[in-house]
């Protein structure tokens, strides 16, 4: 596993030790955009005025409003702690401009966290990753390679397609995408926060490699982004 094992373990341990309600962004949104959004939200809190609430509701729905104005209004509504503002943001998903979709998804999550904080003493914890997640699970992308750049046989492809879903699902995870190519394969999957991913995949590799020792034991895993074809080619050169 090329990602530092300790990094994942410390990440998991830090979450297990936190008491409160966890929120995982379901959409895959670049981390940089998430950081920009939450920094802006914090700045906005310093100048927030409840009297401006109706203005921002109207500006969001005004077709003549600029993209930047709508982003501002979305963020304003998101930190308001107002139930009607939250519903307005949710309903806006039906007509949202493509350039605003990521910002809107973040605004809806922010609004949900703000409301929960307002009505509950329980600590609200937002978990930010580039690939997002679903429910109480995080999404990961992994890349596995054949040993000595040897082409996978038809039988070996079948083993991969059988064993990897089995071991992920054994941990109550979900395989969203499994793609097998000539000399490598990729897995996009969801698992709960406390799952030991390295051990899970080590078991899958051991099971497959009983029948020919054809997959490298080292693999690449990330929760930041899904690799493009070009990024995979670069990774395979290493």
Secondary structure, DSSP 8 states (H G I E B T S, - for coil): --S-HHHHHHHHHHHHT--SEEEE--S---HHHHHHHHHHHHHHHTT--GGGHHHHHHHHH-TTS-HHHHHHHHHHHHTS--HHHHHHHHHHTTT--GGGHHHHHHHHHHHHHHHHHHH--S-EEEE--TT-EETTEEEEEEEEEBGGG----HHHHHHHHHHHHHHHHHTT-EEEEEEE-SSEEEEEEEEETT--HHHHHHHHHHHHHTTT--B-S--EEESS----HHHHHHHHT-
